[in-house]
Amino acid sequence: GIQRSPDLLNTALFRASSYLNSSDGAPNPTARLVLEQARQKTREVLEAVNAFFEKDFQAFRERVESQEIRLFKDFEPLRLKE
Protein backbone atom coordinates (compact mmCIF):
# COMPACT_ATOMS: atom_id res chain seq x y z
CA GLY A 1 0.00 0.00 0.00
CA ILE A 2 0.88 3.65 0.10
CA GLN A 3 3.46 4.51 2.71
CA ARG A 4 3.81 8.12 3.76
CA SER A 5 6.84 9.60 5.41
CA PRO A 6 5.86 12.08 8.12
CA ASP A 7 8.98 14.11 7.32
CA LEU A 8 7.88 15.07 3.81
CA LEU A 9 6.11 18.32 3.00
CA ASN A 10 3.57 16.64 0.73
CA THR A 11 2.58 14.33 3.60
CA ALA A 12 1.93 17.31 5.88
CA LEU A 13 -0.05 19.10 3.16
CA PHE A 14 -2.11 16.01 2.33
CA ARG A 15 -2.87 15.43 5.98
CA ALA A 16 -3.98 19.04 6.50
CA SER A 17 -6.09 18.92 3.36
CA SER A 18 -7.75 15.71 4.53
CA TYR A 19 -8.66 17.20 7.90
CA LEU A 20 -9.97 20.41 6.38
CA ASN A 21 -12.02 18.67 3.69
CA SER A 22 -13.53 16.07 6.01
CA SER A 23 -15.49 18.46 8.19
CA ASP A 24 -18.34 20.86 7.65
CA GLY A 25 -17.97 24.35 8.99
CA ALA A 26 -14.96 25.81 10.73
CA PRO A 27 -11.90 23.62 11.28
CA ASN A 28 -11.89 21.83 14.62
CA PRO A 29 -8.91 22.06 17.01
CA THR A 30 -7.25 18.97 15.53
CA ALA A 31 -7.57 20.34 11.99
CA ARG A 32 -6.08 23.66 13.13
CA LEU A 33 -3.17 21.81 14.76
CA VAL A 34 -2.51 19.77 11.61
CA LEU A 35 -2.75 22.94 9.50
CA GLU A 36 -0.16 24.65 11.70
CA GLN A 37 2.11 21.61 11.38
CA ALA A 38 1.81 21.88 7.59
CA ARG A 39 2.66 25.58 7.76
CA GLN A 40 5.72 24.81 9.89
CA LYS A 41 6.89 22.08 7.51
CA THR A 42 6.40 24.51 4.61
CA ARG A 43 8.56 27.09 6.41
CA GLU A 44 11.29 24.48 6.94
CA VAL A 45 11.28 23.45 3.29
CA LEU A 46 11.33 27.07 2.10
CA GLU A 47 14.29 27.80 4.38
CA ALA A 48 16.17 24.78 3.00
CA VAL A 49 15.43 25.71 -0.62
CA ASN A 50 16.44 29.33 -0.08
CA ALA A 51 19.63 28.28 1.73
CA PHE A 52 20.53 26.01 -1.19
CA PHE A 53 20.09 28.79 -3.75
CA GLU A 54 21.93 31.34 -1.60
CA LYS A 55 24.94 29.13 -0.85
CA ASP A 56 25.47 25.89 -2.75
CA PHE A 57 23.85 26.89 -6.02
CA GLN A 58 25.48 30.32 -5.99
CA ALA A 59 28.93 28.75 -5.67
CA PHE A 60 28.11 26.28 -8.45
CA ARG A 61 26.78 29.04 -10.69
CA GLU A 62 29.85 31.21 -10.17
CA ARG A 63 32.14 28.30 -10.99
CA VAL A 64 30.23 27.39 -14.16
CA GLU A 65 30.06 30.99 -15.34
CA SER A 66 33.80 31.44 -14.77
CA GLN A 67 34.55 28.56 -17.16
CA GLU A 68 33.30 30.43 -20.21
CA ILE A 69 31.66 27.31 -21.51
CA ARG A 70 30.52 27.51 -25.09
CA LEU A 71 27.39 25.56 -25.78
CA PHE A 72 27.68 25.77 -29.57
CA LYS A 73 30.57 25.33 -31.96
CA ASP A 74 31.15 27.55 -34.94
CA PHE A 75 30.36 25.79 -38.15
CA GLU A 76 30.92 26.22 -41.82
CA PRO A 77 27.90 26.49 -44.07
CA LEU A 78 26.99 23.25 -45.78
CA ARG A 79 27.79 23.06 -49.48
CA LEU A 80 27.13 20.65 -52.27
CA LYS A 81 30.35 19.48 -53.93
CA GLU A 82 30.14 19.93 -57.67
Rosetta blueprint (number, residue, H / E / L):
1 G L
2 I L
3 Q L
4 R L
5 S L
6 P L
7 D L
8 L L
9 L H
10 N H
11 T H
12 A H
13 L H
14 F H
15 R H
16 A H
17 S H
18 S H
19 Y H
20 L H
21 N H
22 S L
23 S L
24 D L
25 G L
26 A L
27 P L
28 N L
29 P H
30 T H
31 A H
32 R H
33 L H
34 V H
35 L H
36 E H
37 Q H
38 A H
39 R H
40 Q H
41 K H
42 T H
43 R H
44 E H
45 V H
46 L H
47 E H
48 A H
49 V H
50 N H
51 A H
52 F H
53 F H
54 E H
55 K L
56 D H
57 F H
58 Q H
59 A H
60 F H
61 R H
62 E H
63 R H
64 V H
65 E H
66 S H
67 Q L
68 E L
69 I L
70 R L
71 L L
72 F L
73 K L
74 D L
75 F L
76 E L
77 P L
78 L L
79 R L
80 L L
81 K L
82 E L
